[in-house]
């Protein structure tokens, strides 16, 4: 099934027919003037038509000689373009390289353009930002579809394994504890722990469990004593009373620790923590033990399973968000673009810096692409067969060349009139 007709081809064919019709009209006028005797007005008609016919034929020959041999005759210096195709291809490649991809020219053009200001105004329109965010969403979804999930999982596994291998657990823990001890924050943590312990001890359920534990222990260790005491007072009541007194004593001791910055227990805690930090930094045995724990953790099936499913969960979450009309990622992109637009519109220094980067990047890219573009243009033209080259060139410039034929016909006729008038003056 034939494709749609190129409108340029139909237009070229119509203009060619007009040029042929003009040539035939001039030839017919020339013949008619001689048939009519060639006197009076017919002499002027004959002079006009004769010169117009010559001009039309000369320009037809010149136009046709550009693309092919006129009438198929191998006349020298005809079919100029196909015969010089390779030289034309090289010249066109050099022209593109030197006039379109000159780094200095591109940098100057970008400097006049002020690309950063243009980008700021373009991004300032909400519709443009939404369009760009939607485009980014589409690209991201396509990227998720083409990614090899197996390769991504293996890459994540390698990354996690390498990071765990490089991680100095002892040093990190020492740094964390060092930060914790700065400005007595470790004492604040200690106080929070004591307060939580106090609230736990004061809970009725805890006291009930402690009383039951004491009662079971007495009955188990001293059954006869327990039986004897039961006649006087139930062991359960004794357990409740003992638990209450122990709880009160523990709470009093906790309160004393909380209110006394110099309490011995607090000092012991301070010394232990400082010593442990030093051991983490200097004790190779402790560091080796922590490294062993780290290795066991990395090899644990739960950790391996979690890492293996990490990308799947991330990809699924991204796909759900990007597919939604109220995508959080797209909204974040829009907000970022709006912020960029505002900054570019208000901050002249930022625009100047961005323009400088754009000019340098364009110049570097043009420098790398110059020879590539030249070679590509030249090799593409050289690879065309002669008929395709002629066809494309005729479609591009053939319309203007037909007007040359029109002009040649009319100008030739006017010259013929001028020569006829001069002949009459000199007669």
C-alpha positions as CSV (number, residue, x, y, z in Angstrom):
1,X,0.0,0.0,0.0
2,X,1.5,3.3,-1.1
3,X,2.1,5.9,1.6
4,X,0.8,9.5,1.5
5,X,2.0,11.7,-1.3
6,X,4.6,14.3,-0.3
7,X,2.9,17.7,-0.9
8,X,6.2,19.1,-2.1
9,X,6.3,16.6,-4.9
10,X,2.8,17.6,-6.1
11,X,3.7,21.3,-5.9
12,X,7.0,20.7,-7.8
13,X,5.1,18.8,-10.5
14,X,2.6,21.6,-10.9
15,X,5.3,24.2,-11.2
16,X,7.2,22.1,-13.8
17,X,4.0,21.9,-15.9
18,X,3.7,25.7,-15.8
19,X,7.3,26.1,-16.9
20,X,6.7,23.7,-19.8
21,X,3.5,25.4,-20.7
22,X,5.3,28.8,-20.9
23,X,8.0,27.2,-23.1
24,X,5.4,25.8,-25.4
25,X,3.5,29.0,-25.5
26,X,6.6,31.0,-26.5
27,X,7.5,28.4,-29.2
28,X,3.9,28.6,-30.5
29,X,4.1,32.4,-30.5
30,X,7.3,32.3,-32.4
31,X,5.9,30.0,-35.1
32,X,2.7,32.1,-35.3
33,X,4.6,35.3,-35.8
34,X,6.4,33.8,-38.8
35,X,3.1,32.4,-40.2
36,X,1.6,35.9,-39.9
37,X,4.4,37.4,-42.0
38,X,6.6,38.7,-39.3
39,X,5.7,42.4,-40.0
40,X,4.4,45.1,-37.8
41,X,3.2,43.9,-34.4
42,X,4.0,40.3,-35.3
43,X,7.7,41.3,-35.6
44,X,7.7,42.4,-32.0
45,X,5.8,39.2,-31.0
46,X,8.3,37.1,-32.9
47,X,11.3,38.8,-31.2
48,X,9.8,38.4,-27.8
49,X,8.8,34.8,-28.3
50,X,12.1,33.8,-29.9
51,X,14.2,35.2,-27.1
52,X,11.8,33.9,-24.5
53,X,12.1,30.4,-26.0
54,X,15.9,30.6,-26.0
55,X,15.9,31.8,-22.4
56,X,13.4,29.1,-21.3
57,X,15.4,26.3,-23.0
58,X,18.7,27.7,-21.6
59,X,17.3,27.8,-18.0
60,X,15.7,24.3,-18.5
61,X,19.1,23.0,-19.5
62,X,20.8,24.6,-16.6
63,X,18.3,23.4,-14.0
64,X,18.2,19.9,-15.3
65,X,22.0,19.7,-15.6
66,X,22.2,20.2,-11.9
67,X,20.5,16.9,-11.2
68,X,20.8,14.7,-14.3
69,X,21.9,14.5,-17.9
70,X,19.5,16.5,-20.1
71,X,17.5,14.1,-22.3
72,X,19.7,11.3,-21.0
73,X,22.6,12.5,-23.1
74,X,26.1,12.3,-21.3
75,X,26.9,16.0,-22.0
76,X,30.0,17.1,-20.2
77,X,29.5,19.1,-16.9
78,X,25.9,17.9,-16.5
79,X,24.4,15.8,-13.6
80,X,26.6,18.0,-11.4
81,X,25.2,17.1,-8.0
82,X,25.2,13.2,-8.3
83,X,28.6,13.3,-10.0
84,X,30.1,15.4,-7.2
85,X,28.1,13.7,-4.4
86,X,31.1,12.8,-2.3
87,X,32.6,16.2,-2.5
88,X,29.2,17.8,-1.8
89,X,28.9,15.5,1.3
90,X,32.3,16.4,2.6
91,X,31.6,20.1,2.0
92,X,28.2,20.0,3.7
93,X,29.7,18.1,6.7
94,X,32.4,20.8,7.1
95,X,29.7,23.5,6.7
96,X,27.7,22.0,9.6
97,X,30.8,21.6,11.7
98,X,32.2,25.1,11.2
99,X,29.0,27.1,11.2
100,X,26.7,25.3,13.5
101,X,28.9,23.5,16.1
102,X,31.6,26.2,16.6
103,X,32.0,26.3,20.5
104,X,32.6,30.1,20.5
105,X,29.5,30.7,18.4
106,X,27.3,28.5,20.6
107,X,28.6,30.1,23.8
108,X,27.9,33.6,22.4
109,X,24.4,32.7,21.3
110,X,23.6,31.2,24.7
111,X,25.0,34.3,26.4
112,X,22.6,36.5,24.4
113,X,19.7,34.0,25.1
114,X,20.1,34.1,28.9
115,X,18.9,30.5,29.2
116,X,18.6,30.6,33.0
117,X,16.1,33.5,32.9
118,X,14.1,31.7,30.2
119,X,14.0,28.5,32.2
120,X,12.9,30.5,35.3
121,X,10.0,32.1,33.4
122,X,9.0,28.8,31.8
123,X,9.0,26.9,35.1
124,X,7.1,29.7,36.7
125,X,3.9,28.6,34.9
126,X,2.1,25.8,37.0
127,X,1.0,24.1,33.8
128,X,4.6,23.7,32.7
129,X,5.6,22.3,36.0
130,X,2.7,19.8,36.0
131,X,3.7,18.8,32.5
132,X,7.3,18.3,33.4
133,X,6.4,16.3,36.6
134,X,4.0,14.1,34.6
135,X,6.8,13.5,32.1
136,X,9.2,12.5,34.9
137,X,6.5,10.2,36.3
138,X,6.2,8.4,33.0
139,X,10.0,8.1,32.6
140,X,10.2,6.7,36.2
141,X,7.5,4.1,35.5
142,X,9.1,3.0,32.3
143,X,12.5,2.7,34.1
144,X,10.9,0.5,36.8
145,X,9.4,-1.7,34.1
146,X,12.7,-2.3,32.3
147,X,14.9,-2.7,35.3
148,X,16.1,-6.2,35.9
149,X,14.9,-6.9,39.5
150,X,17.2,-9.8,39.9
151,X,20.2,-7.7,39.0
152,X,19.0,-4.9,41.3
153,X,18.6,-7.3,44.2
154,X,22.1,-8.7,43.7
155,X,23.5,-5.2,43.6
156,X,21.7,-4.3,46.9
157,X,23.0,-7.5,48.5
158,X,26.6,-6.7,47.4
159,X,26.2,-3.1,48.6
160,X,24.9,-4.1,52.0
161,X,27.5,-6.8,52.4
162,X,30.3,-4.4,51.4
163,X,29.0,-1.7,53.8
164,X,28.8,-4.2,56.7
165,X,32.2,-5.4,55.9
166,X,33.7,-1.9,56.0
167,X,31.7,-0.9,59.1
168,X,33.8,-0.6,62.2
169,X,31.2,-1.5,64.8
170,X,33.3,-0.9,67.8
171,X,34.4,2.5,66.7
172,X,30.8,3.5,65.7
173,X,29.5,2.3,69.1
174,X,32.2,4.2,70.9
175,X,31.4,7.4,68.9
176,X,27.7,7.0,69.8
177,X,28.4,6.5,73.4
178,X,30.8,9.4,73.3
179,X,28.1,11.6,72.0
180,X,25.8,10.2,74.7
181,X,28.2,11.2,77.5
182,X,28.6,14.8,76.1
183,X,26.8,17.4,78.3
184,X,25.7,14.7,80.8
185,X,23.2,13.3,78.4
186,X,24.0,9.8,79.6
187,X,22.8,10.9,83.1
188,X,19.6,12.1,81.6
189,X,19.2,8.6,80.0
190,X,20.0,7.0,83.3
191,X,17.4,9.2,85.1
192,X,14.8,8.3,82.5
193,X,15.6,4.6,83.1
194,X,15.3,4.9,86.8
195,X,12.0,6.8,86.6
196,X,10.6,4.1,84.3
197,X,11.8,1.4,86.7
198,X,10.1,3.3,89.6
199,X,6.8,3.5,87.7
200,X,7.1,-0.2,86.9
201,X,7.7,-1.2,90.5
202,X,4.7,0.9,91.6
203,X,2.3,-0.9,89.3
204,X,-0.2,-3.1,91.2
205,X,0.2,-6.0,88.8
206,X,4.0,-6.0,89.4
207,X,3.5,-6.1,93.2
208,X,1.0,-9.0,92.8
209,X,3.4,-11.0,90.8
210,X,6.3,-10.3,93.2
211,X,4.1,-11.3,96.2
212,X,3.1,-14.6,94.5
213,X,6.7,-15.3,93.7
214,X,7.8,-14.8,97.3
215,X,4.9,-17.0,98.5
216,X,5.9,-19.8,96.1
217,X,9.5,-19.6,97.1
218,X,8.8,-19.8,100.9
219,X,6.4,-22.7,100.5
220,X,9.0,-24.5,98.3
221,X,12.1,-23.9,100.4
222,X,10.5,-24.0,103.9
223,X,7.3,-26.0,103.7
224,X,7.1,-26.9,107.4
225,X,7.7,-23.3,108.5
226,X,5.1,-22.2,106.0
227,X,2.6,-24.7,107.4
228,X,3.3,-23.5,110.9
229,X,3.0,-19.9,110.1
230,X,-0.3,-20.4,108.2
231,X,-1.9,-21.2,111.6
232,X,-0.9,-17.8,112.8
233,X,-1.1,-15.7,109.6
234,X,-1.5,-16.7,106.0
235,X,1.7,-16.8,104.1
236,X,0.0,-14.8,101.2
237,X,-0.5,-11.8,103.6
238,X,3.1,-12.0,104.7
239,X,4.2,-12.1,101.0
240,X,2.0,-9.0,100.3
241,X,3.5,-7.2,103.3
242,X,7.0,-8.1,102.4
243,X,6.5,-7.1,98.8
244,X,5.1,-3.7,99.8
245,X,8.0,-3.0,102.1
246,X,10.5,-4.1,99.5
247,X,8.8,-1.9,96.9
248,X,8.8,1.1,99.2
249,X,12.5,0.6,100.0
250,X,13.3,0.2,96.3
251,X,11.4,3.4,95.5
252,X,13.1,5.3,98.3
253,X,16.4,4.2,97.0
254,X,15.5,5.2,93.4
255,X,14.4,8.6,94.6
256,X,17.6,9.0,96.5
257,X,19.6,8.2,93.4
258,X,17.5,10.6,91.3
259,X,18.0,13.5,93.7
260,X,21.7,13.0,94.5
261,X,24.1,13.8,91.6
262,X,26.9,12.3,93.6
263,X,25.2,9.1,94.5
264,X,27.6,6.1,94.5
265,X,25.5,4.2,92.0
266,X,25.5,7.1,89.7
267,X,29.3,7.4,90.0
268,X,29.7,3.6,89.3
269,X,27.5,4.1,86.2
270,X,29.7,7.0,85.1
271,X,32.9,5.0,85.6
272,X,31.5,1.9,83.8
273,X,30.4,3.9,80.8
274,X,33.7,5.8,80.5
275,X,35.6,2.5,80.8
276,X,33.5,0.8,78.2
277,X,34.0,3.6,75.7
278,X,37.8,3.3,76.2
279,X,37.6,-0.5,75.8
280,X,35.6,-0.1,72.5
281,X,38.4,2.2,71.2
282,X,41.4,0.2,72.5
283,X,40.5,-3.4,73.3
284,X,41.0,-5.6,70.3
285,X,39.3,-8.5,72.0
286,X,36.1,-6.6,72.5
287,X,36.3,-5.2,68.9
288,X,36.8,-8.7,67.6
289,X,33.7,-9.9,69.5
290,X,31.6,-7.1,68.1
291,X,32.9,-7.9,64.6
292,X,31.8,-11.5,65.2
293,X,28.3,-10.4,66.3
294,X,28.2,-8.2,63.2
295,X,29.1,-11.1,60.9
296,X,26.5,-13.3,62.5
297,X,23.9,-10.6,62.1
298,X,24.7,-10.1,58.4
299,X,24.4,-13.9,57.8
300,X,21.1,-14.2,59.8
301,X,18.3,-15.6,57.5
302,X,15.9,-12.8,58.7
303,X,18.4,-10.1,57.6
304,X,19.1,-11.9,54.3
305,X,15.4,-12.2,53.6
306,X,14.8,-8.6,54.5
307,X,17.5,-7.4,52.2
308,X,16.4,-9.6,49.3
309,X,12.9,-8.2,49.5
310,X,14.0,-4.6,50.0
311,X,14.0,-3.6,46.3
312,X,10.7,-5.4,45.7
313,X,9.0,-3.4,48.5
314,X,10.7,-0.1,47.3
315,X,9.7,-0.7,43.6
316,X,6.1,-1.6,44.6
317,X,5.8,1.5,46.7
318,X,7.2,3.7,44.0
319,X,5.0,2.1,41.3
320,X,1.9,2.6,43.4
321,X,2.8,6.3,44.1
322,X,3.8,7.1,40.5
323,X,0.6,5.5,39.1
324,X,-1.6,7.6,41.4
325,X,-3.1,10.9,40.3
326,X,-2.0,12.5,43.6
327,X,1.5,11.1,43.4
328,X,3.6,12.3,46.3
329,X,6.8,12.0,44.2
330,X,5.2,14.1,41.4
331,X,4.0,16.7,44.0
332,X,7.6,16.9,45.4
333,X,9.0,17.4,41.9
334,X,6.5,20.2,41.2
335,X,7.4,21.9,44.5
336,X,11.1,21.6,43.7
337,X,10.6,23.1,40.2
338,X,8.5,25.9,41.7
339,X,11.3,26.7,44.1
340,X,13.9,26.6,41.3
341,X,11.7,28.9,39.2
342,X,11.4,31.4,42.1
343,X,15.2,31.3,42.7
344,X,16.0,31.8,39.1
345,X,13.6,34.8,38.8
346,X,14.9,36.5,41.9
347,X,18.6,35.6,42.2
348,X,20.7,37.2,39.6
349,X,23.9,35.5,40.9
350,X,22.3,32.1,40.5
351,X,21.2,32.9,37.0
352,X,24.7,34.0,36.1
353,X,26.2,30.9,37.6
354,X,23.7,28.6,35.8
355,X,24.3,30.4,32.5
356,X,28.0,30.0,32.9
357,X,27.6,26.3,33.5
358,X,25.2,25.9,30.5
359,X,27.6,27.8,28.2
360,X,30.6,25.7,29.3
361,X,28.7,22.4,29.0
362,X,27.4,23.4,25.6
363,X,30.8,24.4,24.4
364,X,32.4,21.1,25.6
365,X,29.6,19.1,24.0
366,X,29.9,21.0,20.7
367,X,33.7,20.4,20.8
368,X,33.1,16.7,21.2
369,X,30.3,16.5,18.6
370,X,31.9,18.6,15.8
371,X,33.8,15.8,14.1
372,X,31.0,13.3,14.9
373,X,28.5,15.5,13.2
374,X,30.7,16.2,10.2
375,X,31.4,12.5,9.7
376,X,27.8,11.6,10.2
377,X,26.5,14.1,7.7
378,X,29.1,13.2,5.1
379,X,28.7,9.4,5.5
380,X,24.9,9.6,5.3
381,X,25.0,11.6,2.1
382,X,27.6,9.3,0.6
383,X,25.5,6.3,1.4
384,X,22.5,7.6,-0.5
385,X,22.2,6.3,-4.1
386,X,22.1,9.0,-6.8
387,X,18.4,8.8,-7.4
388,X,17.6,9.3,-3.7
389,X,20.0,12.3,-3.5
390,X,18.5,13.9,-6.6
391,X,15.0,13.3,-5.4
392,X,15.6,14.8,-2.0
393,X,17.4,17.9,-3.4
394,X,14.7,18.5,-6.0
395,X,12.0,18.3,-3.4
396,X,14.0,20.8,-1.3
397,X,15.0,23.4,-3.9
398,X,13.1,22.4,-7.1
399,X,10.3,24.9,-6.5
400,X,12.7,27.8,-6.5
401,X,14.5,26.4,-9.6
402,X,11.2,26.4,-11.5
403,X,10.9,30.1,-10.8
404,X,14.3,30.5,-12.3
405,X,12.8,29.0,-15.5
406,X,9.9,31.4,-15.3
407,X,12.2,34.3,-14.9
408,X,14.5,33.1,-17.7
409,X,11.4,32.9,-20.1
410,X,10.2,36.4,-19.2
411,X,13.6,38.0,-19.0
412,X,14.7,36.4,-22.3
413,X,11.5,37.8,-24.0
414,X,12.2,41.3,-22.6
415,X,15.8,41.1,-23.9
416,X,14.4,40.0,-27.3
417,X,12.2,43.1,-27.4
418,X,15.1,45.4,-26.4
419,X,17.3,43.9,-29.1
420,X,14.5,44.2,-31.7
421,X,14.0,47.9,-30.7
422,X,17.8,48.5,-31.0
423,X,17.8,46.8,-34.4
424,X,15.1,49.1,-35.6
425,X,16.9,52.2,-34.3
426,X,20.1,51.2,-36.0
427,X,18.3,50.3,-39.3
